[in-house]
Every structure is written in C-alpha cells, then in structure tokens.
C-alpha cells in the first residue's frame, strides 16, 4: 500500500467536525465525541454540539463531562450551558463533577488538566443558577471530600446558599485545610463575605497562620477581610499586627486598619507595639535559650537589667569564665556581684585585682566570699603555699616587709616567687637581666605546668598534653621599656625591607585550628618578664595583661575559650 492510500485512509478516518457542524449532522458529531486517540477532535465535537443547538444531546455531553479528559469535558460543560441545562438537577451536575474527579484518580489515565478550571467553573455557574437551601447537605458532603477541587467547588456553591446555614460547615472546615492550599483561601473568602460577627476570631486566626513564604495568599485574604464589614475588625487586626514577623505583612494590615477601616490611631499604635516587640525579640530568644553570649551582648542595650537577670539564672560552668572576663570591663559591678552571690571562691584574687587596678569597691562580693579585709587576707595568704605566689604580687609591701623578706630567703620557695618578694622590698636581686628573665620565665611557667602542647579550647586549667618546657626564645616588645631585659634588633622583611625592633626573652603560644599555623581563625598569647620581675601573660585577640599565676592563667584560658572553640594551644617559640 502506497503512502497516498495510507493518507486517504487516515484523513477519511478522522471526522471533519467543521463539515459535520455545517451540515447539522448530530449523530456523526456524537460519534466524533467518542473518537479515540484524538482529544482535539472530541473537544471540537463537544463544542459543535453546543452550537448546533439540539438539546437531546445534553445527556451525551454530561457523560463527556463526567468521564473524559478536561480538554473535552470543559467543552462539553460549555455546550451544556449554551443549550440550557434546565432539565438537569444540581445533583446531576455535581455528580458529573464528582465522576470527573474520580476519573482523574485512576493512575492509568492521563490528562494535562489544562482546562480543569474551565470545567469546574462551567459546572459551578450552572449549579449556582439552580441551587437551593435544601442542597446544603449535598454541598457539605463535598466540602469534606478527599478531593481538593470538589471542596473548592462546594465552598463556592455554599457562598450562594449563604448564611446562616452555610456558616457552620465552612467554619468547621477552614482549620482542617492546609494553609498553602487554594481551597483554604476560597473558604476564607466565602466566610468573610457573610459578615457574620461570630466568624471574626477564626478568620483572624487563619490569616495569622498563613505560611511565611505565601505572601500572595496573605494579601488576598487580607483584602477579603477588608471587604467583610465585620464589626470589631479594626481592633482584631490591630492585635495581629504586632505578632507578625514580616514588615510587609504588617504594612498591609496597617493600611487596611488605617485606610479601609478608618482607624489611623489604632494602626499607628499597633505598629509602635510591633517595633517594641522587634526590639525585644533578641531578648526573648536569648532568655529562652539561655544563650550566654547573646545575653552578654544585651548588657550594652536598653535591656541590660533583663540580660543580667537572665545571666544570673544560668548555672552552666562556663559562666565563671564569662564573669571573670566581664569583671575587667564596664560591667564589672554586675560580674563582681554575681561572683559573690555564686560563692565563687576562686574569684577572690580577680576581685582583688579589680580593686587594686581599677580603684573599684568590691568589698561586698569579697565579704560574701569570706574576705572581710583585703589586706589581712593577702597577709595571711603569704603563709599558705597554694596562695603565696599570687599574694606576693598583690600584697601591700609596706604591711608585709618581714614576711616578704622571709619568703625571699626561703630556698624551698620557687625562684620567681622569691625574686618578686625581694623586688617588692625595693632590693631586687642583681645579675644578668637576660639570664634572670630566662630563669623567672621557666620557674613561673613550670610552676603552672605549661609546656609545648597545652590542649584544645574549650580548655580548663589542669593537665596539659605536653608539659615539656624548652628554654625561652625571644618575643617582640612593642614598647622599648617596661621589660626586665630587652634589646634592639634589625628585622628584615622580604616585602617591606629592614627596620629596628625590640625584643625580650619570652614564650609565644599560638591558638589556632588544627593544621592551620597561619591565617584563619586563631589568636596567640605570650609570657614575658616585667621590669619588677613579675612574669605576665599578654597577647592578641585576648584581654590582658595577666600575672603568670594560677589566677592569671585561668583568665587567659577563659579568654581563649571565649575567642573560639576548637583551637589547638601550642608553643611556637
């Protein structure tokens, strides 16, 4: 068979709908309505049957509405409407739509559903024209159907039935619908259109629950509410405005209250309350999460008192470190009071440091820790081995000459403590300042148990990973004074040339991520010797200086822990 013959067979097999319509050939148009394999032919046939004007084909068209793809079913619905559906009942029309929706549930059937809305709206218009109050139960059943399109159809028909009968089923269904479904918006608009005062609470709750990413739905429902003329709406929306996180959504409701509902004062008050809530939100979040750093940041805001109360309620062990850091800053009074209230006896020396260096009154917190007189405590501490090294650098030498001289002469006392005791009596030992600096460094840091590899933040003072302490090298002294020994040297830079710098004996520890010697997250601290013989810690990215004793070492580790977790603390020089 040649291609000419095949083409003639194909063209003769496909109905020519236009020719059939011109002839008024209803039987063959009905046959074309069932032509398999070509949806476009069936759609054209459905449309032609409506134009021919033979009402006897209405049942055939209803069948097409109920059991064909949307492309054909929508055309059939249009033709039924054009022919006049006077003989069809609401049940017939609704039944056709139900059958169509069930037809679509069959996984073996395919439909692009491009004309789905045309079908549904066509049936909706016909039902609206003939629905009566006694169809309420039929529509309520569809309103609770598993199919979303049927529920949307029922909501539109119930709008025609109207209040009071349609109010309760719609109100009952609204909260059951997912916030991101179109049917929820249709039900919402229908309820709002009734202007029933009893529905105001659920409508307001519904608009508040609109998903954050569905701005169009929110605006659509807000506009529906604005048209509802519900009594008390302005007050209800003014209550919602401060609860919204989105500024754009607030503005939509504020404009409705201000412009559509004529309550500008109410709108401005709601916006002012919203701004207050915005300012307070970080406070509420930090309090709820007991987030230490967030609460500390709030100490410098209008919510300082609330932040202090929040910090007071946190029992985490990290609070001690944070309070020690705060003790050196503007919020020292709060930190001192907290340390006393918490009975942190390890904080006695940091509190004394604050009194000595900042001329601050910490007598109250010290009294809570059992220190009635600061001078008497330090004098007594000189006779206690575990406190002596810290007391020597803080005691008033005028009150402790005899005791300091005894310590300086005691060979069993660590070298750095003996040297400092003698220095504080105005008779420092003599000798090579470089060698003395080296000896002081090694004595003080050995006493603390420091070495090449200390550990990883968050680190608590105690055992170190490698306590080997080599002879100290040099670290830069950024001021040409203040160290027991320092010397000028020429620094050669391949990029910037040479210039003169100062250096002093000392140790340099890096605190950086593992495998990251330079760059990235990290800081450092050093240990050097002051002109009076006190070994002290200092560095970049941390507060300081601190005496190289147990109190100072705890302060350094607190600063490192605060800087970042996961830092490896290793000696570099």
C-alpha positions, 0 to 999 in steps of 0.5 A: 500500500502506497503512502497516498492510500495510507493518507486517504485512509487516515484523513477519511478516518478522522471526522471533519467536525467543521463539515459535520457542524455545517451540515447539522449532522448530530449523530456523526458529531456524537460519534466524533465525541467518542473518537479515540486517540484524538482529544482535539477532535472530541473537544471540537465535537463537544463544542459543535454540539453546543452550537448546533443547538439540539438539546437531546444531546445534553445527556451525551455531553454530561457523560463527556463531562463526567468521564473524559479528559478536561480538554473535552469535558470543559467543552462539553460543560460549555455546550451544556450551558449554551443549550440550557441545562434546565432539565438537569438537577444540581445533583446531576451536575455535581455528580458529573463533577464528582465522576470527573474527579474520580476519573482523574484518580485512576493512575492509568489515565492521563490528562494535562488538566489544562482546562480543569478550571474551565470545567469546574467553573462551567459546572459551578455557574450552572449549579449556582443558577439552580441551587437551593437551601435544601442542597446544603447537605449535598454541598457539605458532603463535598466540602469534606471530600478527599478531593481538593477541587470538589471542596473548592467547588462546594465552598463556592456553591455554599457562598450562594446558599449563604448564611446562616446555614452555610456558616457552620460547615465552612467554619468547621472546615477552614482549620482542617485545610492546609494553609498553602492550599487554594481551597483554604483561601476560597473558604476564607473568602466565602466566610468573610463575605457573610459578615457574620460577627461570630466568624471574626476570631477564626478568620483572624486566626487563619490569616495569622497562620498563613505560611511565611513564604505565601505572601500572595495568599496573605494579601488576598485574604487580607483584602477579603477581610477588608471587604467583610464589614465585620464589626470589631475588625479594626481592633482584631487586626490591630492585635495581629499586627504586632505578632507578625514577623514580616514588615510587609505583612504588617504594612498591609494590615496597617493600611487596611486598619488605617485606610479601609477601616478608618482607624489611623490611631489604632494602626499607628499604635499597633505598629509602635507595639510591633517595633517594641516587640522587634526590639525585644525579640533578641531578648526573648530568644536569648532568655529562652535559650539561655544563650550566654553570649547573646545575653552578654551582648544585651548588657550594652542595650536598653535591656541590660537589667533583663540580660543580667537577670537572665545571666544570673539564672544560668548555672552552666560552668562556663559562666565563671569564665564569662564573669571573670572576663566581664569583671575587667570591663564596664560591667564589672559591678554586675560580674563582681556581684554575681561572683559573690552571690555564686560563692565563687571562691576562686574569684577572690584574687580577680576581685582583688585585682579589680580593686587594686587596678581599677580603684573599684569597691568590691568589698561586698562580693569579697565579704560574701566570699569570706574576705572581710579585709583585703589586706589581712587576707593577702597577709595571711595568704603569704603563709599558705603555699597554694596562695603565696605566689599570687599574694606576693604580687598583690600584697601591700609591701609596706604591711608585709616587709618581714614576711616578704623578706622571709619568703625571699630567703626561703630556698624551698620557695620557687625562684620567681616567687622569691625574686618578686618578694625581694623586688617588692622590698625595693632590693631586687636581686642583681645579675644578668637581666637576660639570664634572670628573665630566662630563669623567672620565665621557666620557674613561673611557667613550670610552676603552672605546668605549661609546656609545648602542647597545652590542649584544645579550647574549650580548655580548663586549667589542669593537665596539659598534653605536653608539659615539656618546657624548652628554654625561652626564645625571644618575643617582640616588645612593642614598647622599648621599656617596661621589660626586665631585659630587652634589646634592639634588633634589625628585622628584615622583611622580604616585602617591606625591607629592614627596620629596628625592633625590640625584643625580650626573652619570652614564650609565644603560644599560638591558638589556632585550628588544627593544621592551620599555623597561619591565617584563619581563625586563631589568636596567640598569647605570650609570657614575658618578664616585667621590669619588677620581675613579675612574669605576665601573660599578654597577647592578641585577640585576648584581654590582658595583661595577666600575672603568670599565676594560677589566677592569671592563667585561668583568665587567659584560658577563659579568654581563649575559650571565649575567642573560639572553640576548637583551637589547638594551644601550642608553643611556637617559640 
